[in-house]
Every structure is written in structure tokens, then in C-alpha cells.
Amino acid sequence: MVNVDRVRVEREAKEILDKFASALEKVEKEAGKEESYVNREEFEREEGNGENCDSGFKQRILDNAPHKDDDFVIAEKGAWK
């Protein structure tokens, strides 16, 4: 088995993580300067009878839902943990 200087490896790993954290802070500050938004003419979907939807979309969603009741997906609002 190879002898590894545990203290040296931990020190080098900490240095790498510190450099990465420092670089990441700079990126976040630069990215925060730009405003991010989407300018849309219409902000809401048009409600309809599903004419423009894929014919099997609703069934695929219902098949994938763990909890459902007839035509509805049952979901529970979670809390931040």
C-alpha cells in the first residue's frame, strides 16, 4: 500500500477548495451585475380545449404521477428544509 501524508493531502485539498471558492465569489458578483428577465408581449397562456397539445401528453403525465384522482394529479406543497 502506498504511504500517503494525510496532513499534506488535507492541506492541499483545503487550498484547492479555498481557491475555487474565491474564484466562484468573483463569478457570482460579476453575474449579479446583469439584469435577467424575459420581455414577453403576453404573460399568460391562452386557455383552450387542448387543441394545440400533443394528444398523449395528458395521459403520459397521469401515468407518471404517483398520486392521481381521475383526471387530476394530486400534489402536496412541501416546506423548505
Secondary structure, DSSP 8 states (H G I E B T S, - for coil): -----HHHHHHHHHHHHHHHHHHHHHHHHHHHHS------S--S----SSTTS-TTHHHHHHHH-SSEETTEE--------
